[in-house]
Amino acid sequence: MSEINILEVGPRDGLQNESLTFSLKDKQEFVLKLASAGLKRIEIGSFVSVQAVPQMAETGSLVEHTLSLQKAGVIPKDVQFSALVPNRHGLIEAVNRGLQEVAVFAGCSDSFSRKNINCSIEESFNIYVKVCEEALSKGLRVRGYLSVAFGCPFEGIVPEDRVVELIRKMKNMGVYEISLSDTMGMAHPAQVESLLTAVSKNISLKEIALHFHDGQGLAFCNVWAAWKMGVTAFDGSVGGLGGCPYSPISVGNIPTEGILRLLGRQSEEKRINKLTDIISWLEKKVGRPLSHRSTTSFSPAALKSLPFSVASSNSSKKGM
Amino acid sequence: MSEINILEVGPRDGLQNESLTFSLKDKQEFVLKLASAGLKRIEIGSFVSVQAVPQMAETGSLVEHTLSLQKAGVIPKDVQFSALVPNRHGLIEAVNRGLQEVAVFAGCSDSFSRKNINCSIEESFNIYVKVCEEALSKGLRVRGYLSVAFGCPFEGIVPEDRVVELIRKMKNMGVYEISLSDTMGMAHPAQVESLLTAVSKNISLKEIALHFHDGQGLAFCNVWAAWKMGVTAFDGSVGGLGGCPYSPISVGNIPTEGILRLLGRQSEEKRINKLTDIISWLEKKVGRPLSHRSTTSFSPAALKSLPFSVASSNSSKKGM
């Protein structure tokens, strides 16, 4: 079975979509827990304007603290940390704090790009070309995000050839991996198959990651469709932190543990159990249940452990 | 695209898993609404012991009322109604009320069979052979359910060859369609692909229906995997009625509108909108939100209609 390559975005995409803002201390604890749970790629923050995204305040201090823990051997050496940088200013901050990986993020529609980062797609790429050049010259890795790749709330479906063209442009900047993001949770598995088919004619799917939000309960279905086509890199947020997936208009994050469960099944039991502890900790912080459903074990043992009185309320009464 | 063949089980599998028991009048209204929404196959009840399943009380009166509406032309002639029958007594009731289709239900594990219908698999088949014989002799269609086909809470994973053997036995009874039921919501898409591959060597998948419960958020994923293999018949419960799919241990029903959305997409818009009205009506009755998420439209138009202030809470803040 292929290796499941997870980028944990809970501390960034998760927290930035929570109304509650975590304290620096809580963020430090959260990141340490994630790194200790066996996650190897963690996006811990965003060097964006604190006015625009208050939840991402103190990303610099969080990065510094986390890297010091890693230097001290508290966090395993092989864990890779990254943060978003919208421009050169952000890059310099990231470099000064000692990060070895940053991520740039562009939209796949001008309308979304302007709402999201206040400039057109082309303008954002003009900035990112320079950011990448400088980052690479300083020895950093750069990851790229393409938002609303599966549909824009303002322009609707985004043409596949545009997405492919933007992937090419990012690739030419020297980005090592491009995360196609279903920002609105609009994607349908048939659409995933179609877009990935178009993409694979231009770039290896090994250089593509998928970032799904769960707008319609199809996020796992989309992950499965992509996995069957050879994609192995997926972004996830532990517990689905960041937006409640049960709201009709929510575009909550896909839960990391659910991706591991779907793709790894029993082979990921250990890591999933560690994440479950983190989810319980997070629930106390955010004050609502997170995506426990996808941490329910598939294993018969776990199902046997259910009191029948519970199972019976749903199935024993002439259940099908 | 293949025709999507839905059997609506809301009035039976949905209501029997709700704590609240609908009045006969409410059930009559519910069934009329479903039939008027364009659903062509509706399982409206179960001729089982009222002690065991109080929610299924008055199934006989419900059947009689519904068929009278159909005779009067209020309900389209091409809508097929059915009910579960556990034994000859149930069959006779169904016949006396004028039903033209009944369903028998057996387990795929002896432990579940004993808990569910108080006899072994073999004992249940000994009863069903006679029930089918009599039903067919009276000109009725008989459908068969195989419960816990994807895993039993007491015995764990059920061997594929046992499921195939039970399918053969049911087929030999003269059952026209066999519904493989993931009673516990345990199924994984890889398991669906594997079991259907084994089944297809023995029987056409056109004679197989799939009945998923959503124990882990993979029900749509399982439907998609089955659809890709050629299965077109699925059981669904409008709004996911019957158990809350958001509970860690719930095995809620898969929402009919979600199946139509996943498999039919825009082509099913009209029918889905009608079902959405029924869901709103049901929510008032059960006093909790049902699976609106899967009635969220995939169409860009609908997403455009979202106030950006709402979308922005999840996506505009440097969203990916």
Interface residues (C-beta under 8 A of the other chain):
Chain A: V9 D13 Q16 N17 S19 S46 V48 A52 V53 Q55 M56 L84 P86 F105 K115 N116 I117 Y145 S147 G151 C152 P153 F154 E155 G156 I157 S179 S181 T183 M184 M186 H188 P189 A190 H211 H213 G215 Q216 G217 L218 F220 C221 W224 A225 D235 G242 G243 P245 Y246 S247 P248 I249 S250 V251 G252 G258 R261 L262 R265 P289 S291 H292 R293 S294 T295 T296 F298 P300 A301 L303 K304 L306 F308 V310 A311 S312 S313 N314 S315 S316 K317 K318 G319 M320
Chain B: V9 D13 Q16 N17 S19 S46 V48 A52 V53 M56 L84 P86 F105 K115 N116 I117 Y145 S147 G151 C152 P153 F154 E155 G156 I157 S179 S181 T183 M184 M186 H188 P189 A190 H211 H213 G215 Q216 G217 L218 F220 C221 W224 A225 D235 G242 G243 P245 Y246 S247 P248 I249 S250 V251 G252 G258 R261 L262 R265 P289 S291 H292 R293 S294 T295 T296 F298 P300 A301 L303 K304 L306 F308 V310 A311 S312 S313 N314 S315 S316 K317 K318 G319 M320
